[in-house]
């Protein structure tokens, strides 16, 4: 069985005649089963034909189970960005450990590859681009740019990758320009590398949150532990349970609308007519009572009324 068969690569693919490729490179490709840039690359390969990127910025591939379930239920939505083994070996002769005999090296998509292996997938879609393997800095930069907007990159891994880019490009400003970020964005993330080793470990485990960790990382290391302890020991007071609001006739008295005020004041009521008590019913007594209790005008009106009735 040929090495190409062992890798699960088709014979026609392994033996394709390269175009514009040196005899030395073609011989190596024939011996290893690694494709060359002169061969039309496939869009789907066996999963055994893929090796993880040695420069992968994720030191810990997290939450693989959830991604594995997504690959099984929804399929692979985005191809892996890979370089041929030959291009990678020419650019990085000392970084071949861990590649095995895989003919492709994954530049971007190592987490998806790990999840696919966990899910037991047989093949994966790829996009071959040998230009991604030109240098370790280019690989690191490509991986970081691809992942810089993803929340699943561990903060410390991102900070270490940014520092490597600073070492390559010479300044934080240059790295910020290449990543399309501000210098402050780069500086904030690099502040994590100023933390003491024990605090960096707490950031890795999630015990110390990223935002306060960046602030603490700007302090002298002799003050960091105390600042971290203060942050970790700060307890947010529990919310007080609200007591039920008083009610009036079943209505919340606090939120009840104010009593309505009539637009026009009510008309004044006439004073009650005084009650007249008469001891006897003789005309003289009635006249005396009326005279004592009625005003002259009322007495005149009563007299006129009586005259009309007679």
C-alpha positions as CSV (number, residue, x, y, z in Angstrom):
1,X,0.0,0.0,0.0
2,X,1.4,3.4,-1.0
3,X,1.8,6.2,1.5
4,X,-0.8,8.1,-0.3
5,X,-3.3,5.3,0.3
6,X,-2.3,5.2,3.9
7,X,-3.1,8.9,4.2
8,X,-6.4,8.4,2.4
9,X,-5.3,10.5,-0.5
10,X,-6.4,9.4,-4.0
11,X,-3.8,7.9,-6.2
12,X,-4.6,10.3,-9.0
13,X,-4.1,13.2,-6.6
14,X,-0.8,11.9,-5.2
15,X,0.6,11.1,-8.7
16,X,-0.6,14.1,-10.5
17,X,2.1,15.6,-12.7
18,X,3.1,19.0,-11.1
19,X,3.5,22.0,-13.3
20,X,6.5,24.3,-12.9
21,X,7.8,22.3,-9.9
22,X,11.5,21.4,-9.4
23,X,12.5,17.7,-9.8
24,X,13.7,17.7,-6.1
25,X,10.3,19.0,-4.9
26,X,8.4,16.6,-7.1
27,X,10.5,13.7,-5.8
28,X,9.8,14.7,-2.2
29,X,6.1,14.9,-3.0
30,X,6.2,11.5,-4.6
31,X,7.9,10.0,-1.5
32,X,5.8,11.7,1.1
33,X,2.4,12.0,-0.6
34,X,2.5,15.7,0.0
35,X,0.9,17.8,-2.7
36,X,2.8,20.6,-4.4
37,X,1.6,24.0,-5.5
38,X,1.7,22.8,-9.1
39,X,-1.1,20.4,-8.5
40,X,-4.7,21.5,-8.6
41,X,-5.8,21.3,-4.9
42,X,-8.9,19.5,-3.8
43,X,-11.7,21.1,-2.0
44,X,-12.4,18.2,0.3
45,X,-9.9,15.8,1.9
46,X,-9.9,12.9,4.4
47,X,-9.5,14.3,7.9
48,X,-6.3,12.2,8.3
49,X,-4.7,14.4,5.6
50,X,-4.8,17.5,7.9
51,X,-2.3,18.4,10.6
52,X,-2.7,21.1,13.2
53,X,-0.8,24.3,12.9
54,X,2.3,24.3,15.2
55,X,1.9,28.1,15.5
56,X,-1.7,27.9,16.5
57,X,-2.4,30.8,18.9
58,X,-4.9,28.7,20.9
59,X,-2.9,26.8,23.6
60,X,-6.2,25.3,24.8
61,X,-8.9,24.3,22.3
62,X,-12.0,25.0,24.3
63,X,-15.7,24.0,24.1
64,X,-15.0,21.4,21.5
65,X,-18.1,19.3,22.4
66,X,-20.5,22.0,21.5
67,X,-18.7,22.7,18.2
68,X,-18.5,19.0,17.4
69,X,-22.3,18.7,17.9
70,X,-22.8,21.7,15.5
71,X,-20.6,20.1,12.9
72,X,-22.6,16.9,13.0
73,X,-26.0,18.6,13.0
74,X,-25.4,21.5,10.7
75,X,-22.3,20.4,8.7
76,X,-19.1,22.4,8.0
77,X,-20.1,25.9,7.1
78,X,-16.7,27.3,6.4
79,X,-13.6,25.6,4.8
80,X,-10.4,25.3,6.7
81,X,-7.6,27.6,5.4
82,X,-4.6,25.3,4.8
83,X,-1.1,25.2,3.3
84,X,0.5,22.3,1.6
85,X,2.9,20.3,3.7
86,X,5.7,21.0,1.2
87,X,5.2,24.8,1.4
88,X,5.1,24.7,5.2
89,X,8.3,22.5,5.4
90,X,10.2,24.8,3.1
91,X,9.3,27.9,5.1
92,X,9.7,26.2,8.5
93,X,12.2,23.3,8.4
94,X,12.4,23.1,12.2
95,X,8.7,23.0,12.8
96,X,7.7,19.7,11.4
97,X,7.2,17.9,14.8
98,X,3.5,16.9,15.2
99,X,2.7,17.1,11.5
100,X,3.0,13.4,11.0
101,X,2.6,12.4,7.4
102,X,-0.4,14.7,6.7
103,X,-0.1,16.5,3.3
104,X,-1.8,19.7,4.6
105,X,-1.2,22.0,7.6
106,X,-4.2,23.9,8.9
107,X,-3.4,27.6,9.2
108,X,-6.9,28.8,10.3
109,X,-9.5,26.3,11.6
110,X,-7.6,24.2,14.2
111,X,-10.5,24.3,16.6
112,X,-12.9,23.1,13.9
113,X,-10.4,20.4,13.0
114,X,-10.2,19.2,16.7
115,X,-14.0,19.3,16.9
116,X,-14.3,17.3,13.7
117,X,-11.9,14.7,15.0
118,X,-13.9,14.5,18.2
119,X,-17.1,14.1,16.3
120,X,-15.6,11.3,14.1
121,X,-16.0,13.1,10.8
122,X,-14.3,11.4,7.8
123,X,-13.6,14.4,5.6
124,X,-13.4,18.2,5.7
125,X,-13.7,21.0,3.2
126,X,-10.5,23.0,2.7
127,X,-9.1,26.1,0.9
128,X,-5.4,25.7,0.0
129,X,-3.3,28.9,0.1
130,X,0.5,28.3,0.3
131,X,1.1,32.0,0.7
132,X,-0.1,31.7,4.3
133,X,2.9,29.6,5.2
134,X,5.6,32.1,4.1
135,X,6.8,32.8,7.7
136,X,6.0,32.1,11.3
137,X,4.9,35.7,11.8
138,X,2.6,35.5,8.7
139,X,1.0,32.3,10.1
140,X,0.6,33.8,13.5
141,X,-0.8,37.0,12.1
142,X,-3.2,35.2,9.8
143,X,-4.5,33.1,12.6
144,X,-4.8,36.1,14.9
145,X,-6.6,38.3,12.4
146,X,-9.0,35.4,11.7
147,X,-9.8,35.0,15.4
148,X,-9.4,38.5,16.8
149,X,-13.2,39.0,16.7
150,X,-14.0,35.6,18.1
151,X,-14.9,35.3,21.8
152,X,-13.5,31.8,22.1
153,X,-9.8,32.8,22.0
154,X,-8.4,32.7,25.5
155,X,-7.3,36.2,26.6
156,X,-3.8,35.1,27.7
157,X,-3.3,33.3,24.3
158,X,-4.4,36.4,22.5
159,X,-2.0,38.5,24.5
160,X,1.0,36.1,23.9
161,X,0.2,36.1,20.2
162,X,0.1,39.9,20.1
163,X,3.5,40.1,21.9
164,X,5.0,37.8,19.2
165,X,3.7,40.1,16.5
166,X,5.2,43.1,18.4
167,X,8.5,41.3,18.4
168,X,8.3,40.7,14.6
169,X,7.0,44.2,13.6
170,X,8.8,46.2,16.2
171,X,6.1,48.2,17.8
172,X,2.5,48.1,19.1
173,X,1.6,50.8,16.7
174,X,2.6,48.7,13.7
175,X,0.8,45.7,15.0
176,X,-2.4,47.8,15.6
177,X,-2.1,49.1,12.0
178,X,-1.8,45.6,10.5
179,X,-4.7,44.3,12.6
180,X,-6.9,47.3,11.9
181,X,-7.1,48.1,15.6
182,X,-6.1,51.0,17.8
183,X,-2.9,51.1,19.7
184,X,-4.9,51.3,22.9
185,X,-6.6,48.0,22.0
186,X,-3.3,46.3,21.6
187,X,-1.8,47.9,24.8
188,X,-4.8,46.9,26.9
189,X,-4.4,43.2,25.9
190,X,-0.7,43.2,26.3
191,X,-1.1,44.5,29.9
192,X,-2.1,40.9,30.8
193,X,1.4,39.8,30.2
194,X,2.6,42.2,33.0
195,X,0.7,40.2,35.5
196,X,2.4,37.9,38.0
197,X,2.4,34.2,36.9
198,X,-0.1,33.4,39.6
199,X,-2.5,36.1,38.4
200,X,-2.1,35.0,34.8
201,X,-3.1,31.6,35.9
202,X,-6.2,33.1,37.5
203,X,-7.1,34.8,34.2
204,X,-6.7,31.5,32.4
205,X,-9.1,29.7,34.8
206,X,-11.5,32.6,34.7
207,X,-11.2,33.3,38.5
208,X,-9.9,36.8,37.7
209,X,-11.9,38.6,35.0
210,X,-10.2,40.2,32.0
211,X,-11.3,43.8,32.6
212,X,-9.9,44.2,36.1
213,X,-6.9,42.0,35.1
214,X,-5.9,44.5,32.4
215,X,-6.2,47.4,34.9
216,X,-4.1,45.4,37.5
217,X,-1.5,44.5,34.9
218,X,-0.6,48.2,34.6
219,X,0.4,48.3,38.3
220,X,3.8,47.4,39.6
221,X,3.9,43.7,40.3
222,X,4.5,44.2,44.0
223,X,1.1,45.9,44.2
224,X,-0.8,43.5,41.9
225,X,-1.6,40.7,44.4
226,X,-3.2,43.2,46.9
227,X,-5.2,44.8,44.1
228,X,-6.4,41.4,42.8
229,X,-7.4,40.3,46.3
230,X,-9.4,43.5,46.7
231,X,-11.1,42.8,43.4
232,X,-11.8,39.1,44.2
233,X,-13.0,39.9,47.7
234,X,-15.4,42.6,46.7
235,X,-18.8,41.2,47.2
236,X,-21.8,42.8,45.4
237,X,-24.5,43.3,48.1
238,X,-27.6,41.3,47.4
239,X,-30.6,43.2,46.1
240,X,-33.1,44.1,48.8
241,X,-36.4,42.4,48.4
242,X,-39.1,45.0,47.8
243,X,-41.9,45.0,50.3
244,X,-45.4,44.8,48.9
245,X,-46.8,48.3,48.2
246,X,-49.8,49.3,50.3
247,X,-53.1,49.0,48.5
248,X,-56.3,50.9,48.8
249,X,-59.4,49.0,47.7
250,X,-57.2,46.5,45.9
251,X,-55.3,49.3,44.0
252,X,-51.6,49.9,44.5
253,X,-51.5,53.1,46.5
254,X,-48.0,54.0,45.4
255,X,-48.8,53.8,41.7
256,X,-52.5,54.8,42.0
257,X,-53.4,57.8,39.9
258,X,-54.1,61.0,41.9
259,X,-57.8,61.8,42.6
260,X,-59.4,63.6,39.7
261,X,-60.2,67.3,40.1
262,X,-63.4,68.5,38.4
263,X,-62.8,71.0,35.7
264,X,-65.5,73.4,37.1
265,X,-66.3,74.0,40.8
266,X,-69.7,72.7,42.0
267,X,-72.5,75.3,42.3
268,X,-72.9,76.6,45.8
269,X,-75.9,75.1,47.7
270,X,-78.6,77.3,49.1
271,X,-78.8,77.3,52.9
272,X,-81.4,75.0,54.4
273,X,-84.7,76.7,55.1
274,X,-85.1,76.9,58.9
275,X,-87.9,74.7,60.3
276,X,-90.8,76.7,61.8
277,X,-92.4,75.2,64.9
278,X,-96.0,76.6,65.7
279,X,-97.5,75.8,69.0
280,X,-101.2,76.4,67.9
281,X,-102.9,76.9,64.6
282,X,-104.7,80.1,65.3
283,X,-104.2,82.8,62.6
284,X,-102.6,85.1,65.1
285,X,-100.1,82.5,66.2
286,X,-99.3,81.6,62.6
287,X,-98.7,85.2,61.7
288,X,-96.4,85.7,64.7
289,X,-94.4,82.7,63.8
290,X,-94.0,83.7,60.2
291,X,-93.1,87.2,61.1
292,X,-90.4,85.9,63.6
293,X,-88.8,83.5,61.1
294,X,-89.1,85.1,57.7
295,X,-87.4,88.1,56.2
296,X,-89.5,91.0,55.2
297,X,-89.2,90.0,51.5
298,X,-90.2,86.4,52.2
299,X,-93.0,87.5,54.4
300,X,-94.3,89.7,51.6
301,X,-94.1,86.9,49.1
302,X,-96.0,84.5,51.4
303,X,-98.7,87.1,52.0
304,X,-99.1,87.6,48.3
305,X,-99.3,83.9,47.8
306,X,-102.0,83.5,50.4
307,X,-104.0,86.3,48.9
308,X,-103.9,84.6,45.5
309,X,-105.2,81.3,47.0
310,X,-108.1,83.0,48.9
